[in-house]
């Protein structure tokens, strides 16, 4: 899988990725079934994003990572894999890429705010390392430490 850094002018490629996702998964991730160029622009104003591309530059996944306001050293992780390509390690690879990117920019923690029912995302995060989960009604704030004993550690 190749990674392509997303810019605002890449909306047609991001839109092609979203067309590979079910309406239910789009609602879970974006709160709507058709994210717009404006939605992508808002995301890019606060985070760095990459598309995971398969054979023939087919968009398979989207990952975003950026600082959480008012929490120094905490970066937010957003991740979505096209329905037909889930459970193949794509999300894990992109989460690891995002973790290293965040760590290289001074982050000590990745944060994901997700529905407590989003078992695929929770399983992925729990496999990456020890997490701390704080419940907020039907949602969880999941924190994954980075660094020496965490996900983004590079052995000497």
PABA-126542 format. One line per field, with one value per residue (C-alpha): x, y, z. Coordinates in nm, 4 decimals. Last residue first. Layout:
<nuses>
px <- X | ...
py <- Y | ...
pz <- Z | ...
</nuses>
This chain:
<nuses>
px <- 1.8119 | 1.4515 | 1.2017 | 0.9140 | 0.5951 | 0.3546 | 0.4491 | 0.7273 | 0.9658 | 0.7180 | 0.3475 | 0.0573 | -0.2878 | -0.5882 | -0.9480 | -1.2280 | -1.5338 | -1.8845 | -2.2422 | -2.2346 | -1.8829 | -1.6674 | -1.2968 | -1.0668 | -0.6950 | -0.5074 | -0.2185 | -0.0820 | -0.1605 | -0.3991 | -0.6275 | -0.6475 | -0.7441 | -1.0020 | -1.1576 | -1.1769 | -1.3462 | -1.5760 | -1.7360 | -2.0160 | -1.8509 | -1.8780 | -1.5472 | -1.3155 | -0.9598 | -0.6545 | -0.2889 | -0.0438 | 0.3158 | 0.3125 | 0.6277 | 0.6147 | 0.8050 | 0.5542 | 0.2644 | 0.4235 | 0.5094 | 0.1534 | 0.0055 | 0.2174 | 0.1212 | -0.2475 | -0.2039 | -0.0510 | -0.3196 | -0.5963 | -0.4555 | -0.4058 | -0.6491 | -0.9536 | -1.1280 | -1.0811 | -1.4408 | -1.5709 | -1.3258 | -1.0967 | -1.1468 | -0.9143 | -0.9028 | -0.6328 | -0.6178 | -0.2806 | -0.1994 | 0.1356 | -0.0154 | -0.3854 | -0.5689 | -0.6557 | -0.5924 | -0.2978 | -0.3342 | -0.3662 | -0.5755 | -0.6080 | -0.8007 | -0.8309 | -0.8569 | -0.8166 | -0.7376 | -0.4042 | -0.3941 | -0.3214 | -0.3907 | -0.3740 | -0.3812 | -0.4885 | -0.3065 | -0.4098 | -0.2462 | -0.4731 | -0.6364 | -0.6892 | -0.6934 | -1.0084 | -1.1852 | -1.0911 | -1.2165 | -1.5541 | -1.5669 | -1.4944 | -1.8017 | -1.8543 | -2.1413 | -2.3154 | -2.3093 | -2.1839 | -1.8286 | -1.6957 | -2.0126 | -2.2250 | -1.9667 | -1.9638 | -2.3435 | -2.3485 | -2.1104 | -1.7647 | -1.6299 | -1.7914 | -1.5919 | -1.2672 | -1.3807 | -1.4649 | -1.1118 | -0.9784 | -1.2082 | -1.1111 | -0.7407 | -0.7339 | -0.7608 | -0.4360 | -0.3957 | -0.0553 | -0.0488 | 0.0532 | 0.1230 | 0.0000
py <- 0.2003 | 0.0722 | 0.3236 | 0.3868 | 0.5016 | 0.2619 | 0.2988 | 0.2049 | 0.4831 | 0.7023 | 0.7001 | 0.6474 | 0.5513 | 0.7412 | 0.6381 | 0.8888 | 0.6664 | 0.7475 | 0.6441 | 0.8518 | 0.9884 | 0.6895 | 0.7315 | 0.4643 | 0.4340 | 0.2240 | -0.0213 | -0.0938 | -0.1280 | -0.4215 | -0.2083 | 0.0569 | -0.1947 | -0.3656 | -0.0267 | 0.0714 | -0.2572 | -0.2429 | 0.0922 | 0.0430 | 0.2776 | 0.5436 | 0.7119 | 0.9827 | 0.8873 | 1.0281 | 0.9596 | 1.0437 | 1.1689 | 1.4061 | 1.6036 | 1.6252 | 1.2975 | 1.1338 | 1.2518 | 1.1143 | 0.7875 | 0.7495 | 0.8391 | 0.5744 | 0.3174 | 0.4044 | 0.3679 | 0.0218 | -0.0876 | 0.0415 | -0.1474 | -0.4723 | -0.6747 | -0.6599 | -0.3964 | -0.3716 | -0.4166 | -0.1557 | 0.1162 | 0.1953 | 0.4990 | 0.6529 | 0.9714 | 1.0102 | 1.3186 | 1.4312 | 1.4952 | 1.6572 | 1.9781 | 1.9474 | 2.2765 | 2.1908 | 1.8337 | 1.8227 | 1.6478 | 1.3086 | 1.1966 | 0.8600 | 0.7660 | 0.4193 | 0.2158 | 0.4711 | 0.2766 | 0.4073 | 0.1285 | -0.1252 | 0.0086 | 0.3589 | 0.4595 | 0.8209 | 1.0577 | 1.3428 | 1.6129 | 1.7801 | 2.1056 | 2.3065 | 1.9793 | 1.8703 | 2.1977 | 2.1733 | 1.8143 | 1.9217 | 2.2127 | 1.9743 | 1.7814 | 1.4618 | 1.2573 | 1.0248 | 1.2562 | 1.2552 | 1.2137 | 0.8848 | 0.7077 | 0.8542 | 0.7456 | 0.3964 | 0.3691 | 0.5113 | 0.2330 | 0.3249 | 0.2828 | 0.6124 | 0.7771 | 0.6746 | 0.8326 | 1.1478 | 1.1510 | 1.1236 | 1.4043 | 1.6098 | 1.6001 | 1.9778 | 2.0284 | 1.8370 | 1.4747 | 1.3086 | 0.9885 | 0.6613 | 0.3469 | 0.0000
pz <- 1.9102 | 1.9005 | 1.7619 | 1.9990 | 1.8287 | 1.9987 | 2.3592 | 2.5972 | 2.5010 | 2.3193 | 2.2499 | 2.4911 | 2.3546 | 2.4866 | 2.4065 | 2.4663 | 2.4539 | 2.3366 | 2.4274 | 2.7460 | 2.7867 | 2.8867 | 2.9499 | 2.8075 | 2.8796 | 2.6279 | 2.6514 | 2.3067 | 1.9386 | 1.9846 | 2.2038 | 1.9312 | 1.6616 | 1.8839 | 1.9699 | 1.6038 | 1.5051 | 1.8136 | 1.7347 | 1.9919 | 2.2421 | 1.9734 | 1.9098 | 2.0379 | 1.9559 | 2.1318 | 2.0556 | 2.3350 | 2.3779 | 2.0815 | 2.0011 | 1.6228 | 1.5645 | 1.7994 | 1.5822 | 1.2634 | 1.4367 | 1.5637 | 1.2240 | 1.0508 | 1.3161 | 1.2703 | 0.8927 | 0.9260 | 1.1732 | 0.9479 | 0.6493 | 0.8411 | 0.6275 | 0.8581 | 0.6456 | 0.2688 | 0.1472 | 0.3945 | 0.2985 | 0.5920 | 0.8156 | 1.0703 | 1.2753 | 1.5398 | 1.7626 | 1.8942 | 2.2608 | 2.3452 | 2.4806 | 2.5479 | 2.4923 | 2.1308 | 2.0239 | 1.7864 | 1.4508 | 1.2879 | 0.9933 | 0.8223 | 0.5085 | 0.3602 | 0.0396 | -0.2413 | -0.5632 | -0.6954 | -0.9559 | -0.6842 | -0.3362 | -0.1968 | 0.1694 | 0.1784 | 0.4091 | 0.6335 | 0.8458 | 1.0951 | 1.1992 | 0.8779 | 0.6810 | 0.8659 | 0.7927 | 0.4248 | 0.4086 | 0.5494 | 0.3012 | 0.0124 | 0.1285 | 0.3290 | 0.1843 | 0.4318 | 0.7296 | 1.0898 | 0.9631 | 1.1032 | 1.2214 | 0.9406 | 0.6841 | 0.8347 | 0.8133 | 0.4583 | 0.3524 | 0.2308 | -0.1239 | -0.2322 | 0.0470 | -0.1254 | -0.4539 | -0.2545 | -0.1146 | -0.4707 | -0.5910 | -0.2813 | -0.3660 | -0.4252 | -0.0493 | 0.0094 | 0.1168 | 0.1573 | -0.0451 | 0.1149 | -0.0878 | 0.0000
</nuses>
